[in-house]
């Protein structure tokens, strides 16, 4: 009953009420600026803390396990996030979601099992709500803006998502520059067991299979999962196995700042270039190509070195990985908005279910597998996701062409 009583126009109401009382295209672009900057501020501290979680809180693998718990919680609560967003409204859901991030940062001031585990559980819930709320709200105002201005819907969705993800990605750049400047020397941690949590993760993952009746969603899931895998690879394996051995813990901040800068630039550029399914296909393939180069380099020829090249190589990898992440963030949001116009909340919930599940897998695997094995997993994942995505685009284009012929 609560869901039925919600006014659907609430999704398009401005984040900040204009004194003039009128909703205009200018207000909607302003709301994109506000939403983008709000997420940038929220994630400045959280992003830096997450990047260093596995190296700073290494005693008993507290950092790795807490992140694994966080993303299992994220995956589980994403199953119900669309319902929460429908009840609260997207803007209220975003506000509620911010509380988890603040508590997570507070818990890191005194990181113990008694603080990190419960906060990580709540953080998973908060993250699922804030991200589904963000995707729903941004898509809603983009559609309204397209109608009011007479612009192509895909172009507006791409532009809005491009700006949001570009500004959001800057949290890696700014936050890690701060980390680079102030980080004290840390200590090495040991590997711990996460078997029970991994079982919980697998069980929660199976719960989402039944509702997946839409072939389009089934075909896009591999790309969604890969987007989570490549993010977690950067946070867990790249920082620990590539940056830390050559640049040290203090160098993690510099490398992730480069990653964040290229992520932001590419997000903005990819968003501006998005106009429909064909442009999304080209952009996604381009971003995947940059990341595939890095994975093949690591798999075939890369070895840690000293001197100038020892600094340049990790930073070059950070740049290419950032390009790929910027592409995937922007284009996945635009793709789901275009394909699932009548179930936006459900589509973005699926995005976070599979993305966070994939992230959790990497955090659980990283303490027990080698870098070589992790890179092999990434190569396999990017290959499967691209094949599935290209098949999806062919299927959608064929259906669109058939629909046009029928209407002639």
HUZI-V174608 format. One record per pair of residues at least 24 apart in sequence whose ideal C-beta (glycine too) atoms are under 7 Angstrom apart, sorted by the first residue. I is the first residue (numbers start at 1). J is the second residue. If there is no record, write none. Layout:
# HUZI-V174608
i->I j->J
i->I j->J
This chain:
# HUZI-V174608
i->2 j->87
i->3 j->86
i->3 j->87
i->6 j->86
i->6 j->89
i->10 j->89
i->11 j->89
i->11 j->90
i->11 j->136
i->11 j->137
i->11 j->140
i->12 j->140
i->12 j->141
i->12 j->144
i->15 j->91
i->25 j->145
i->25 j->148
i->25 j->149
i->28 j->141
i->28 j->144
i->28 j->145
i->31 j->141
i->32 j->160
i->32 j->163
i->32 j->164
i->35 j->134
i->35 j->138
i->35 j->164
i->36 j->163
i->36 j->164
i->36 j->167
i->36 j->168
i->37 j->167
i->39 j->168
i->40 j->167
i->40 j->168
i->40 j->170
i->40 j->171
i->42 j->98
i->42 j->101
i->43 j->168
i->43 j->171
i->44 j->171
i->44 j->174
i->44 j->175
i->45 j->105
i->45 j->175
i->46 j->101
i->46 j->104
i->46 j->105
i->47 j->171
i->47 j->172
i->47 j->175
i->48 j->175
i->48 j->176
i->48 j->178
i->48 j->179
i->49 j->105
i->49 j->108
i->50 j->235
i->51 j->176
i->51 j->235
i->51 j->239
i->51 j->252
i->51 j->256
i->52 j->179
i->52 j->252
i->54 j->236
i->54 j->240
i->55 j->186
i->55 j->239
i->55 j->240
i->55 j->244
i->55 j->249
i->55 j->252
i->56 j->186
i->57 j->111
i->58 j->187
i->58 j->188
i->58 j->189
i->59 j->189
i->60 j->192
i->61 j->189
i->61 j->190
i->61 j->191
i->61 j->192
i->61 j->367
i->62 j->111
i->62 j->113
i->62 j->116
i->64 j->363
i->64 j->366
i->64 j->367
i->65 j->192
i->65 j->194
i->65 j->197
i->66 j->116
i->66 j->117
i->66 j->120
i->67 j->363
i->68 j->194
i->68 j->197
i->68 j->360
i->68 j->363
i->68 j->364
i->69 j->117
i->69 j->120
i->69 j->121
i->69 j->197
i->70 j->120
i->70 j->123
i->70 j->124
i->71 j->124
i->71 j->356
i->71 j->359
i->71 j->360
i->71 j->363
i->72 j->124
i->72 j->197
i->72 j->200
i->72 j->201
i->72 j->204
i->72 j->360
i->73 j->120
i->73 j->121
i->73 j->123
i->73 j->124
i->73 j->125
i->74 j->124
i->74 j->127
i->74 j->128
i->74 j->352
i->74 j->356
i->75 j->204
i->75 j->205
i->75 j->353
i->75 j->356
i->75 j->357
i->75 j->360
i->76 j->124
i->76 j->204
i->77 j->124
i->77 j->125
i->77 j->128
i->78 j->128
i->78 j->349
i->78 j->352
i->78 j->353
i->78 j->356
i->79 j->207
i->79 j->208
i->79 j->353
i->81 j->128
i->81 j->129
i->81 j->132
i->81 j->349
i->81 j->352
i->82 j->132
i->82 j->345
i->82 j->346
i->82 j->349
i->84 j->129
i->85 j->129
i->85 j->132
i->85 j->133
i->85 j->136
i->85 j->345
i->86 j->345
i->90 j->133
i->90 j->136
i->90 j->137
i->91 j->137
i->93 j->129
i->93 j->130
i->93 j->132
i->93 j->133
i->94 j->130
i->94 j->133
i->94 j->134
i->94 j->137
i->96 j->126
i->96 j->129
i->97 j->126
i->97 j->127
i->97 j->129
i->97 j->130
i->97 j->133
i->98 j->130
i->99 j->126
i->100 j->125
i->100 j->126
i->100 j->127
i->101 j->126
i->128 j->352
i->131 j->348
i->131 j->352
i->132 j->345
i->132 j->348
i->132 j->349
i->132 j->352
i->135 j->333
i->135 j->348
i->136 j->344
i->136 j->345
i->136 j->348
i->138 j->164
i->139 j->337
i->139 j->344
i->152 j->275
i->154 j->274
i->154 j->275
i->154 j->276
i->154 j->338
i->155 j->274
i->155 j->275
i->157 j->334
i->157 j->337
i->157 j->338
i->158 j->271
i->158 j->274
i->158 j->275
i->158 j->334
i->159 j->271
i->159 j->272
i->161 j->271
i->161 j->330
i->161 j->333
i->161 j->334
i->162 j->267
i->162 j->268
i->162 j->270
i->162 j->271
i->162 j->272
i->162 j->274
i->162 j->330
i->163 j->268
i->163 j->271
i->165 j->267
i->165 j->271
i->165 j->326
i->165 j->329
i->165 j->330
i->166 j->264
i->166 j->267
i->166 j->268
i->166 j->271
i->169 j->260
i->169 j->263
i->169 j->264
i->169 j->267
i->169 j->326
i->170 j->260
i->170 j->264
i->171 j->260
i->172 j->256
i->172 j->257
i->172 j->259
i->172 j->260
i->172 j->263
i->173 j->257
i->173 j->260
i->173 j->261
i->173 j->264
i->176 j->253
i->176 j->256
i->176 j->257
i->176 j->260
i->177 j->253
i->177 j->257
i->179 j->253
i->180 j->250
i->180 j->253
i->180 j->254
i->180 j->257
i->183 j->249
i->183 j->250
i->183 j->253
i->185 j->249
i->186 j->249
i->191 j->367
i->191 j->368
i->194 j->364
i->198 j->364
i->201 j->360
i->205 j->357
i->208 j->353
i->216 j->339
i->216 j->392
i->217 j->350
i->219 j->388
i->219 j->391
i->219 j->392
i->220 j->335
i->220 j->389
i->220 j->392
i->221 j->354
i->222 j->384
i->222 j->385
i->222 j->388
i->223 j->332
i->223 j->385
i->223 j->388
i->223 j->389
i->224 j->332
i->224 j->351
i->224 j->354
i->224 j->355
i->225 j->354
i->225 j->358
i->226 j->381
i->226 j->382
i->226 j->385
i->227 j->328
i->227 j->332
i->227 j->355
i->228 j->354
i->228 j->355
i->228 j->356
i->228 j->357
i->228 j->358
i->228 j->359
i->229 j->358
i->229 j->362
i->229 j->378
i->229 j->381
i->230 j->291
i->230 j->324
i->230 j->325
i->230 j->378
i->231 j->325
i->231 j->359
i->232 j->358
i->232 j->359
i->232 j->362
i->232 j->363
i->233 j->362
i->233 j->374
i->233 j->378
i->234 j->259
i->234 j->321
i->236 j->362
i->236 j->363
i->236 j->366
i->237 j->366
i->237 j->371
i->237 j->374
i->238 j->317
i->238 j->321
i->241 j->371
i->242 j->314
i->242 j->317
i->243 j->314
i->245 j->304
i->246 j->304
i->246 j->310
i->246 j->314
i->247 j->311
i->247 j->314
i->255 j->314
i->255 j->315
i->255 j->318
i->256 j->318
i->258 j->315
i->258 j->318
i->258 j->319
i->259 j->318
i->259 j->321
i->259 j->322
i->260 j->322
i->262 j->319
i->262 j->322
i->262 j->323
i->262 j->326
i->263 j->322
i->263 j->325
i->263 j->326
i->264 j->326
i->266 j->322
i->266 j->323
i->266 j->326
i->266 j->327
i->267 j->326
i->267 j->329
i->267 j->330
i->270 j->326
i->270 j->327
i->270 j->330
i->270 j->331
i->271 j->330
i->274 j->330
i->274 j->331
i->274 j->334
i->277 j->338
i->277 j->393
i->277 j->396
i->277 j->397
i->280 j->331
i->280 j->334
i->280 j->335
i->281 j->393
i->283 j->327
i->283 j->331
i->284 j->327
i->284 j->331
i->284 j->389
i->286 j->327
i->287 j->323
i->287 j->324
i->287 j->327
i->287 j->328
i->288 j->324
i->288 j->382
i->288 j->386
i->290 j->320
i->290 j->323
i->290 j->324
i->291 j->320
i->291 j->321
i->291 j->324
i->291 j->382
i->292 j->382
i->293 j->320
i->294 j->320
i->294 j->321
i->295 j->375
i->295 j->378
i->295 j->379
i->295 j->382
i->298 j->375
i->299 j->375
i->299 j->376
i->299 j->379
